[in-house]
Amino acid sequence: MTKLWIFVGIAIFSMAAPWAIADEEAAPADYSKVSQDGQYIFVMFDLDKEWYSAYAKDPMLRKKYPQAGLYKNDDSSTPLWTVDWYSDSHGVYLSSDAKHLVRIGPWPRVWAAKDMEKGGPALKQPALAFYKEGKLLKSYTIDNLIKNPKEMPTSVSHFQWRDKISFGEIEKKLVVNTTDGQRYVFDVTSGEVVERTEDRTVLGKVNRLLQ
């Protein structure tokens, strides 16, 4: 039994260690993302006007597409709808119906321990947003989804509220597992929560840390 807990302790430490070291946000950059059926392409532009790196700005992409948004993937340069925000490529889930999109909030920052308390500014940062044809349907902040803030992995200046996210193209469902053991199922077409469960067992906590 003692050996088991030593193993668990080592595993937890090995999972927690990267948080203390890898604490830099990736720089924003232009990109494009094709829908699962290949019919549409979502284009995103870095909005930071002070960033002049050739890596961030893609001149060919900007020449072809006038605005960030969704286009038919047939060399068309007329947007079906546009957006005026930025999210990295890992933070966008695009539906093949050419209408719906889910935006995941950026890596949240933490400034002081008290900011992680209930009602604190760190927990008011954006978590999820659901859009239809570029228009916001519904959004959630981190404190809408997290019930136990002290269980979230925290680094020097950031923290992690989401454990796993999966997008069901056919079902139009987004499944979100949080780092404090909550599980939500969202209807992508409305942004509403259609199912919520919770794993508060000790085994559940250990499994999340070992994933």
C-alpha positions in Angstrom: 0.0 0.0 0.0 2.9 2.3 0.9 4.5 1.7 -2.5 1.3 2.5 -4.3 1.0 5.9 -2.6 4.7 6.6 -3.3 4.0 5.9 -7.0 0.9 8.1 -7.0 2.9 10.9 -5.3 5.7 10.7 -7.9 3.1 10.7 -10.7 1.3 13.7 -9.3 4.6 15.5 -8.9 5.6 14.7 -12.5 2.3 16.1 -13.7 2.5 19.2 -11.6 6.2 20.0 -12.3 5.6 21.2 -16.0 3.2 23.8 -14.6 5.9 25.4 -12.6 8.2 25.6 -15.6 6.1 26.0 -18.8 4.4 29.3 -18.1 4.7 31.2 -21.3 1.7 31.9 -23.6 2.1 31.1 -27.3 2.3 34.2 -29.5 -0.8 34.9 -31.6 -0.5 34.0 -35.3 -2.7 33.9 -38.4 -4.1 30.5 -39.4 -6.8 28.7 -41.3 -8.8 25.6 -40.3 -10.9 23.4 -42.6 -14.2 21.9 -41.4 -14.4 18.1 -41.0 -16.3 17.6 -44.2 -13.8 19.8 -46.1 -16.5 22.1 -47.4 -15.6 25.3 -45.4 -12.5 27.0 -44.2 -12.3 29.2 -41.0 -9.7 32.0 -41.2 -8.3 33.7 -38.1 -6.0 36.8 -38.0 -3.8 38.0 -35.3 -5.3 41.2 -34.0 -2.3 42.6 -32.2 -1.3 45.7 -34.2 2.0 45.9 -32.4 3.1 42.5 -33.5 5.1 42.7 -36.7 6.7 39.3 -36.8 6.5 37.5 -40.2 5.5 34.4 -38.2 2.4 36.1 -36.8 1.2 37.7 -40.0 0.6 35.5 -43.0 0.7 37.7 -46.1 -0.7 35.1 -48.4 -3.6 34.3 -46.2 -4.4 38.0 -45.7 -4.1 38.7 -49.4 -6.7 36.0 -50.2 -9.1 36.6 -47.4 -10.2 40.1 -46.5 -11.5 39.3 -42.9 -11.4 36.7 -40.2 -14.4 34.4 -40.5 -15.8 31.5 -42.5 -15.5 30.9 -46.2 -16.4 28.2 -48.7 -13.3 26.1 -49.3 -13.4 26.6 -53.1 -11.1 29.6 -53.4 -13.9 32.0 -52.6 -12.9 35.3 -51.0 -16.4 36.3 -49.9 -17.0 35.5 -46.3 -20.2 33.7 -45.2 -19.8 35.4 -41.9 -17.0 37.2 -40.0 -15.6 37.5 -36.4 -13.8 40.4 -34.7 -11.9 38.4 -32.0 -8.8 36.2 -31.9 -8.5 32.6 -30.6 -5.7 30.1 -31.3 -6.3 27.1 -33.5 -6.7 24.8 -30.4 -9.4 27.0 -29.1 -11.9 26.8 -32.0 -14.3 24.0 -32.8 -16.1 24.5 -36.2 -19.3 22.7 -37.2 -19.6 21.4 -40.8 -23.1 23.0 -41.0 -21.3 26.3 -41.8 -23.3 28.0 -38.9 -22.0 27.0 -35.5 -18.7 27.6 -33.8 -17.4 27.1 -30.3 -14.6 29.4 -28.9 -12.5 28.2 -25.9 -11.2 31.0 -23.7 -7.4 31.7 -23.6 -5.1 30.2 -21.0 -6.3 32.0 -17.9 -4.0 34.2 -15.8 -3.8 34.4 -12.0 -2.3 37.5 -10.3 -2.6 36.7 -6.6 -3.9 33.8 -4.5 -7.0 35.8 -3.4 -8.0 36.3 -7.1 -8.8 32.5 -7.2 -11.3 32.8 -4.4 -15.0 32.7 -5.1 -16.0 35.9 -6.9 -12.3 36.7 -7.6 -11.2 38.3 -11.0 -9.3 35.2 -12.1 -12.5 33.1 -12.1 -14.3 35.8 -14.1 -12.1 35.2 -17.2 -13.8 33.7 -20.3 -14.2 29.9 -20.5 -16.6 29.1 -23.4 -18.5 31.0 -26.1 -21.0 29.6 -28.6 -21.6 31.4 -31.9 -24.1 31.1 -34.8 -23.0 32.6 -38.1 -20.5 34.8 -36.2 -23.0 36.1 -33.6 -22.7 35.2 -30.0 -25.4 32.9 -28.7 -24.1 32.2 -25.1 -20.9 32.5 -23.1 -19.6 31.2 -19.8 -16.9 32.4 -17.5 -14.7 30.0 -15.5 -16.7 30.4 -12.3 -19.8 29.3 -14.2 -18.2 25.9 -14.6 -15.8 25.4 -11.8 -17.1 24.5 -8.3 -13.9 23.8 -6.5 -11.2 26.4 -7.5 -8.6 25.1 -5.1 -8.4 21.8 -7.1 -7.3 23.5 -10.3 -3.6 23.1 -11.3 -1.8 26.5 -10.9 1.5 27.7 -12.1 3.4 30.9 -11.4 1.0 33.1 -13.4 -1.6 30.8 -15.0 -4.1 28.0 -14.1 -6.0 25.3 -15.8 -9.7 24.9 -15.5 -10.3 22.4 -18.3 -9.2 18.8 -18.3 -10.6 17.4 -21.6 -12.8 18.8 -24.3 -14.4 16.7 -27.1 -16.6 17.9 -30.0 -19.2 15.7 -31.5 -19.8 16.8 -35.1 -22.8 14.6 -35.7 -24.5 15.1 -32.4 -23.6 18.8 -32.3 -22.5 18.3 -28.7 -19.5 19.7 -26.8 -18.3 17.6 -23.8 -16.2 19.4 -21.3 -14.4 17.8 -18.3 -13.0 20.3 -15.8 -10.0 19.8 -13.6 -12.1 19.9 -10.5 -14.2 16.9 -11.6 -17.2 18.4 -13.3 -18.5 17.1 -16.6 -20.7 19.2 -18.9 -22.5 18.4 -22.2 -23.4 21.5 -24.2 -25.8 21.7 -27.2 -23.6 23.5 -29.8 -26.6 24.9 -31.6 -27.8 26.9 -28.5 -24.9 26.9 -26.1 -27.1 25.5 -23.3 -26.0 22.8 -20.8 -28.0 19.6 -21.5 -26.2 17.4 -19.0 -24.0 17.8 -16.0 -22.4 15.2 -13.8 -19.6 15.3 -11.1 -16.8 12.9 -10.0 -15.9 13.8 -6.5 -14.3 10.4 -5.5 -10.7 10.1 -4.5 -10.1 7.7 -7.3 -11.6 10.3 -9.7 -9.1 12.9 -8.5 -6.1 10.6 -8.8 -7.2 9.5 -12.3 -7.4 13.2 -13.4 -4.0 13.9 -12.1 -2.5 10.8 -13.8 -4.1 11.5 -17.2 
